[in-house]
Amino acid sequence: MIDFKYRPDGEVVKAFMKDDTFFRGIRGPVGSGKSVSCCVEIFRRALAQEPNKQGIRRSRWAIIRNTNPQLKTTTIKTWLDWFPEDAWGKFTWSVPYTHMIKKGDLELEVLFLALDRPEDVKKLLSLELTGIWVNEAREIPKSIIDACTMRVGRFPSMRDGGATWTGVICDTNAPEEDHWWPIMSGEVPVPDHIPREQAKMLVKPDNWSFYTQPSGMVEKLDEDGEIDDYVPNDVAENREYMREDYYPNLIRGKTKSWIDVYVMNKLGSIQEGKPIYQMFATDVHVAKEEIPIAAGSPLYIGIDFGLTPAATMGQKVRGRWLIQQEIVAFDMGIVRFAEVLRQEIATRFSTCSEVFIYGDPAGDFRAQTDESTPFHILRGAGLRAFPAPSNSVDLRLESVASQLQKMADGKPAFLIDPRCQQLIKGFEGGYQYRRMEVSGERYADKPDKNMFSHVHDALQYQMLGAGEGRALINNQKPASATVANASFNVFDNRNKPQRRKGLWSRL
């Protein structure tokens, strides 16, 4: 007989745990008990597993977080608070972190994975699991979620009776409005900047359910309708397990955006760190209208590979950088990404004279198990992309920062198309130095890896490849410019559109 007691405090978390839907997500404020409920849900489903012929209830789960530090300091800590080693069995602290629980007829194997490197995703794709819990799903791209859905329902095998229940559970604090979570839950429409192909992947399947917990506090408004104070929410969940002054103490010294996300459970973004490019100004560096293509001028492209491929595309016209498009992939591999990129070049940028493509130099190294590299795949799609001349973070950052501070003919030398939303949000603070968990205003010395870093890495490779960092590399010339394969008739200039009079003067 296994002695385990847990009682969820809150109607939403109760409904979440009672639901048998294949995919379930719960969103709530900090302290709402959502992470604990997911820990207990894993254990509860393990107890509900039908025993095999030997009378053993076997199941295997994976618990996923985006980075290894967060996995160890938050996710694993929460798990061991409820399932300590002295009561439930030894925890293996070598990678992959594993907790093997054997109690009576119960045999539950729990693997803890950080998916912050491409090779980590490969590990996930080799697993056979009963279920997966994705902790803090706002930090996880949709492509990883899709990969998770493919790995569950595979343990125990059908020869051993199969899984009684299988699926994916997720928890999260409130993400941004254009994150896959609020789009799929129906809270917001699909943003215009998301390509149609990706938008199809953001339609909620019938076997997916989303749950939203109440806020931790309630706004108190003054006579003018402005927020005057915050008072405890009587229907907040998990109150039974926290101090009455938890939220009042928590919000002290916090910004409204922080309170909105972490306490009020509202969609939005917060700036916890220090912006990388403090010289950036939206009203200066973002165009008021769509930036046209300069027919006959070269196109420069920067690519970041990683788990979520991203690209920036732009031209240098009359001494000014015009960043006309971004491509941020949420759920596609490099093969599909290469095809999307090729199509964009062949359509929107077909009047450009030549195409120069630069990517992360790390993408030119062969994997031990695969002879192909991202550059090989791009070349296979007719795109001759080559490594940027440097991967130095300082040089990459300076190659962009130097352009933000320049003027050309009395106008900013760096201008972004307003449709490049990920890039702009990154410039506005999303791309940042992470604040250190120490006293005082101390920040990490390298940019934080988050949803905005991929597209900004791509921009940096674009700038370096185009030669903007040339003087910084001890006068070393960047890699030779390479022209995209024109065998698919991308650069047919017979139908060049006439440049509108006065168009460039307005930018």
C-alpha positions in Angstrom: 0.0 0.0 0.0 1.5 3.3 -1.1 0.8 6.2 1.3 0.6 9.5 -0.6 -1.7 12.4 0.2 -2.4 15.4 -2.0 -5.5 17.5 -2.4 -5.5 20.2 -5.2 -6.8 23.6 -4.0 -8.7 25.2 -6.8 -11.4 24.3 -9.3 -9.3 24.9 -12.3 -6.4 22.7 -11.2 -8.9 20.0 -10.1 -10.5 20.0 -13.6 -7.0 19.9 -15.2 -6.1 16.8 -13.2 -9.4 15.0 -13.9 -9.2 15.6 -17.6 -8.1 12.6 -19.7 -7.3 14.6 -22.8 -4.2 13.7 -24.7 -2.7 17.2 -24.4 -3.4 19.4 -21.4 -2.0 22.8 -20.5 -2.5 24.9 -17.4 -1.6 28.6 -17.2 -1.5 30.4 -13.9 0.3 33.0 -11.7 3.4 32.1 -9.7 2.5 30.2 -6.6 -0.8 28.8 -8.0 0.3 25.2 -7.5 0.4 24.3 -11.2 3.9 22.8 -11.1 3.1 20.7 -8.1 -0.1 19.5 -9.7 1.9 18.3 -12.7 4.3 16.4 -10.4 1.4 14.7 -8.7 -0.3 14.0 -12.0 2.7 12.0 -13.2 2.5 9.9 -10.0 -1.3 9.6 -10.2 -1.2 8.3 -13.7 1.6 5.9 -12.8 -0.7 4.5 -10.0 -3.5 4.2 -12.5 -1.4 2.1 -15.0 -2.7 -1.4 -15.4 -0.3 -4.0 -14.2 1.5 -6.2 -16.7 1.5 -10.1 -16.6 4.1 -9.9 -13.8 1.8 -7.7 -11.7 4.0 -4.6 -12.1 2.6 -1.1 -13.0 5.4 0.2 -15.3 5.6 3.7 -16.8 8.2 6.1 -18.0 8.0 9.8 -18.1 10.2 12.7 -19.2 10.1 16.1 -17.6 11.4 18.9 -19.8 12.7 22.4 -19.1 14.4 24.7 -21.6 17.8 25.0 -19.9 19.9 22.9 -17.6 20.3 25.5 -14.8 16.5 26.0 -14.6 15.9 22.3 -14.7 18.2 21.7 -11.7 17.2 24.7 -9.6 13.5 24.8 -10.1 12.0 21.7 -11.8 14.0 19.0 -10.1 13.8 20.8 -6.8 10.0 20.8 -6.9 9.9 17.2 -7.9 12.2 16.1 -5.0 10.2 18.3 -2.5 7.3 15.9 -3.2 9.3 12.7 -3.9 12.5 12.9 -1.7 15.2 10.4 -2.2 15.0 9.0 1.3 11.4 8.0 0.8 11.2 7.2 -2.9 14.6 6.0 -4.0 18.0 7.4 -5.1 18.1 10.2 -7.7 20.8 9.9 -10.4 22.5 13.2 -10.8 24.5 12.3 -13.9 23.0 13.2 -17.3 20.3 12.3 -18.1 19.1 13.0 -14.6 16.9 10.1 -13.5 14.6 9.1 -10.6 13.7 5.5 -10.5 10.8 4.9 -8.1 10.0 1.3 -7.0 7.3 0.9 -4.4 5.2 -2.2 -4.1 3.9 -3.0 -7.6 4.8 0.5 -8.8 7.8 1.0 -11.2 8.0 4.6 -12.3 11.1 5.9 -14.3 11.3 9.7 -14.6 13.9 11.3 -16.9 14.7 15.0 -16.7 15.8 16.8 -19.9 17.1 20.3 -20.7 16.4 21.0 -24.4 18.8 23.9 -24.9 21.0 22.2 -27.5 20.2 20.5 -30.8 21.7 17.3 -29.6 19.3 17.3 -26.7 16.3 17.2 -29.1 17.9 14.1 -30.7 17.9 12.5 -27.3 14.2 13.2 -27.0 13.4 11.7 -30.4 15.0 8.4 -29.3 12.9 7.9 -26.2 9.9 5.7 -25.8 7.7 7.2 -23.1 4.3 7.0 -21.4 4.0 10.7 -20.9 5.8 14.0 -20.9 5.5 17.1 -18.7 6.8 20.3 -20.2 7.6 22.7 -17.3 7.2 26.5 -18.1 6.0 25.9 -21.7 6.3 29.6 -22.6 10.0 29.0 -23.0 9.6 26.0 -25.3 9.0 26.3 -29.0 6.0 24.6 -30.6 8.4 22.3 -32.6 9.5 20.7 -29.3 5.8 20.2 -28.2 5.1 18.5 -31.5 8.2 16.3 -31.0 6.9 15.4 -27.5 3.6 14.2 -28.9 5.4 11.7 -31.1 7.3 10.1 -28.2 4.5 9.3 -25.8 2.3 6.2 -25.9 5.3 4.0 -26.6 5.9 2.6 -23.1 5.0 0.1 -21.9 5.0 -1.7 -25.3 1.8 -3.3 -26.5 3.4 -6.7 -25.8 3.5 -5.6 -22.2 0.0 -4.4 -22.1 0.5 -0.8 -23.4 -0.1 2.5 -21.6 -3.4 2.9 -19.7 -3.2 6.6 -20.3 -0.7 8.5 -22.4 -0.2 12.2 -23.3 1.6 15.5 -22.7 0.9 17.9 -19.9 2.3 21.5 -19.7 2.3 24.3 -17.3 3.3 27.9 -17.7 3.2 31.5 -16.5 1.5 33.9 -18.9 3.4 34.1 -22.2 3.4 36.8 -24.8 0.4 37.4 -27.0 2.0 35.9 -30.2 3.2 32.8 -28.4 1.8 29.5 -29.6 -0.1 28.9 -26.3 -2.6 31.8 -26.4 -3.0 31.3 -30.2 -3.9 27.7 -29.9 -6.1 28.2 -26.8 -8.1 30.7 -28.9 -7.3 33.8 -26.7 -5.7 35.7 -29.6 -5.9 35.4 -33.4 -2.9 34.3 -35.4 -0.6 37.3 -35.8 -0.1 38.6 -39.4 3.6 38.1 -39.3 3.4 34.3 -38.9 3.6 32.6 -42.3 0.5 30.7 -43.5 2.2 27.3 -43.4 3.1 27.8 -39.7 -0.4 29.2 -38.9 -1.9 25.9 -39.9 0.1 24.3 -37.2 -1.4 26.6 -34.6 -5.0 25.4 -35.0 -6.0 23.6 -31.8 -6.6 19.8 -32.3 -9.7 18.3 -30.8 -7.6 16.3 -28.3 -6.0 19.4 -26.8 -7.3 21.3 -23.7 -6.1 24.5 -22.1 -6.9 25.7 -18.6 -6.4 29.2 -17.1 -6.3 29.8 -13.4 -7.5 32.9 -11.6 -5.2 35.8 -10.9 -3.4 35.9 -7.6 -4.7 39.4 -6.8 -7.3 41.8 -8.0 -6.7 45.4 -9.3 -8.2 48.2 -7.2 -9.0 51.2 -9.3 -9.3 54.9 -8.4 -11.9 57.4 -9.5 -10.1 57.9 -12.9 -10.0 54.2 -13.6 -6.3 53.9 -12.9 -4.8 51.1 -10.8 -4.5 52.4 -7.3 -3.7 49.1 -5.5 -3.9 45.4 -5.5 -5.9 43.3 -3.1 -6.0 39.4 -2.6 -8.2 37.5 -5.0 -10.7 35.4 -3.0 -10.8 32.7 -5.8 -7.0 32.5 -6.3 -5.9 28.9 -6.3 -3.5 27.1 -3.9 -4.2 29.6 -1.1 -4.4 26.7 1.3 -0.7 26.0 0.9 0.7 29.6 1.0 0.9 32.4 3.5 -1.8 35.1 3.4 0.8 37.8 2.7 2.5 35.8 -0.2 1.2 37.9 -3.0 1.2 41.3 -1.2 4.9 40.7 -0.4 5.7 39.4 -3.8 4.5 42.5 -5.7 6.5 45.0 -3.7 9.1 46.8 -5.8 7.8 45.1 -9.0 6.8 46.8 -12.3 3.3 46.6 -13.6 4.4 44.4 -16.5 5.9 42.0 -14.0 2.8 41.9 -11.9 0.6 41.5 -14.9 2.5 38.3 -16.0 3.4 36.7 -12.8 0.5 37.6 -10.5 -2.4 38.7 -12.7 -1.9 35.9 -15.2 -2.2 38.3 -18.1 -0.5 37.8 -21.5 2.4 40.1 -22.0 6.2 40.5 -21.8 8.4 41.8 -19.1 11.9 43.2 -19.1 13.7 41.6 -16.3 17.2 42.0 -17.7 19.1 44.8 -19.4 18.5 45.5 -23.1 21.4 44.6 -25.3 21.0 47.7 -27.6 20.2 50.6 -25.3 20.7 53.0 -28.2 17.7 51.5 -30.1 14.7 53.8 -30.4 11.5 52.4 -32.0 10.4 55.8 -33.4 13.8 56.2 -35.1 14.8 52.7 -36.2 11.4 51.2 -37.2 9.9 52.4 -40.5 6.3 53.8 -40.5 5.4 51.7 -43.5 6.5 48.6 -45.4 10.1 49.0 -46.7 10.1 48.3 -50.5 12.7 46.1 -52.3 15.4 48.1 -54.1 15.5 46.4 -57.5 19.1 45.8 -58.8 20.7 46.0 -55.3 22.2 43.0 -53.5 20.3 41.1 -50.8 22.0 40.1 -47.6 20.7 37.2 -45.5 21.8 36.1 -42.0 20.8 32.7 -40.7 20.8 31.2 -37.2 20.3 27.4 -37.1 19.7 26.0 -33.6 16.3 24.5 -32.5 14.3 27.3 -34.0 15.9 28.5 -37.3 15.7 32.2 -38.0 16.7 34.5 -40.8 16.9 38.2 -41.5 16.9 39.7 -44.9 17.8 43.2 -46.0 19.6 45.5 -48.3 22.1 48.3 -48.0 20.8 51.2 -50.0 22.6 54.6 -50.2 24.6 53.8 -47.1 21.5 52.7 -45.1 20.7 49.2 -43.9 17.0 48.3 -44.6 15.9 45.1 -42.8 12.9 44.1 -44.9 12.0 40.7 -43.6 12.5 38.2 -40.8 11.7 34.5 -40.9 11.3 32.9 -37.5 10.5 29.2 -37.5 8.4 27.8 -34.7 7.9 24.3 -35.9 10.2 23.4 -38.8 13.5 21.7 -39.4 16.3 23.1 -41.5 15.1 21.3 -44.6 11.7 22.9 -44.7 13.3 26.2 -43.5 15.6 26.2 -46.5 12.7 25.7 -48.9 10.8 28.6 -47.2 13.9 30.8 -47.6 14.3 29.8 -51.2 10.7 30.7 -52.0 11.0 34.1 -50.4 14.1 34.9 -52.4 12.4 33.7 -55.6 9.3 35.8 -55.1 9.6 38.9 -52.9 13.3 39.4 -53.6 13.4 38.3 -57.2 14.6 41.7 -58.5 17.8 41.7 -56.3 21.0 41.6 -58.3 22.7 39.0 -56.1 22.2 37.2 -52.9 24.8 36.9 -50.1 24.0 34.4 -47.4 25.9 34.0 -44.1 25.2 31.7 -41.2 26.4 30.6 -37.8 29.9 29.2 -38.3 29.1 26.4 -35.9 26.6 25.1 -38.5 29.5 24.0 -40.7 30.6 21.2 -38.4 29.5 17.7 -39.3 27.6 15.7 -36.7 29.2 12.5 -35.6 26.2 10.5 -36.8 25.3 12.5 -39.9 27.5 13.7 -42.7 25.2 16.6 -43.5 25.4 20.0 -42.0 22.9 22.9 -42.2 25.1 24.5 -44.9 25.0 21.3 -46.9 21.2 21.3 -46.6 20.9 24.9 -47.7 23.2 24.3 -50.7 21.1 21.3 -51.6 18.1 23.7 -51.9 20.1 25.9 -54.2 21.2 28.4 -51.6 25.0 28.7 -51.4 25.4 29.8 -47.8 28.7 30.1 -46.0 29.9 30.7 -42.5 30.1 34.3 -41.2 33.7 35.5 -40.7 33.5 35.3 -36.9 31.4 33.9 -34.1 32.7 36.2 -31.4 29.7 37.5 -29.4 31.3 40.9 -28.8 32.1 41.4 -32.5 28.6 40.3 -33.5 26.9 42.7 -31.1 29.2 45.6 -32.2 28.5 45.0 -35.9 24.8 45.8 -35.2 25.4 48.5 -32.5 27.7 50.4 -34.8 24.9 50.7 -37.4 22.3 51.9 -34.9 24.4 54.9 -34.0 25.1 56.0 -37.6 23.4 58.5 -39.8 23.3 58.6 -43.6 22.2 61.7 -45.4 20.6 63.0 -42.2 18.6 59.8 -41.7 19.2 56.7 -39.4 21.5 54.3 -41.1 19.5 51.3 -39.8 15.8 50.9 -40.4 13.5 47.9 -39.8 10.3 47.0 -41.6 7.4 47.2 -39.0 6.4 43.6 -39.9 9.6 42.2 -38.3 7.9 41.9 -34.9 10.3 39.4 -33.3 13.3 41.5 -34.2 11.7 44.7 -33.0 10.5 43.2 -29.7 14.1 41.9 -29.2 15.5 45.4 -29.8 12.9 46.9 -27.3 14.2 44.7 -24.5 13.3 41.1 -25.2 16.9 40.5 -26.3 18.7 41.2 -23.1 21.4 40.5 -20.5 19.9 38.4 -17.8 19.8 39.8 -14.3 21.9 37.8 -11.9 20.4 36.3 -8.8 22.6 38.4 -6.5 22.3 41.7 -4.7 22.6 44.9 -6.7 22.3 45.6 -10.4 24.4 42.8 -11.8 23.8 41.2 -15.2 25.3 38.3 -17.2 28.1 39.2 -19.6 26.5 37.3 -22.5 23.0 37.8 -24.1 20.3 35.5 -22.6 19.2 32.6 -24.8 15.4 33.2 -25.3 12.8 33.4 -28.0 14.3 36.6 -29.3 18.0 35.5 -29.4 17.6 33.4 -32.6 16.5 36.2 -34.9 19.0 38.6 -33.4 21.8 36.1 -33.9 20.8 35.9 -37.5 21.0 39.7 -37.8 24.5 39.7 -36.4 25.7 37.1 -38.9 24.1 39.2 -41.6 25.9 42.3 -40.5 29.3 40.5 -40.1 29.0 38.7 -43.4 28.2 42.0 -45.1 31.5 43.4 -43.8 30.2 45.7 -41.1 32.5 44.1 -38.5 35.5 44.1 -40.8 37.4 46.8 -39.0 36.8 45.0 -35.7 38.3 41.7 -36.9 41.8 43.2 -37.0 41.2 44.2 -40.6 40.6 40.6 -41.5 38.4 40.3 -44.5 35.1 38.4 -44.1 34.5 35.2 -46.0 34.0 35.8 -49.7 30.5 36.7 -50.7 28.6 33.8 -52.2 25.8 34.1 -54.7 22.7 31.9 -54.4 22.3 29.3 -57.1 20.2 30.8 -59.8 19.2 27.6 -61.5 15.6 28.1 -60.4 15.5 31.5 -62.1 15.3 33.5 -58.9 17.0 36.5 -60.3 15.3 37.1 -63.6 15.3 40.8 -63.9 13.2 41.1 -67.0 10.2 42.3 -65.1 11.8 44.7 -62.7 9.2 47.0 -61.3 9.7 50.8 -61.7 10.8 52.5 -58.6 8.1 54.8 -57.3 9.2 58.4 -57.4 10.1 59.7 -53.9 9.7 56.3 -52.3 13.1 56.1 -50.7 13.0 59.7 -49.5 10.1 58.9 -47.3 12.0 56.2 -45.3 
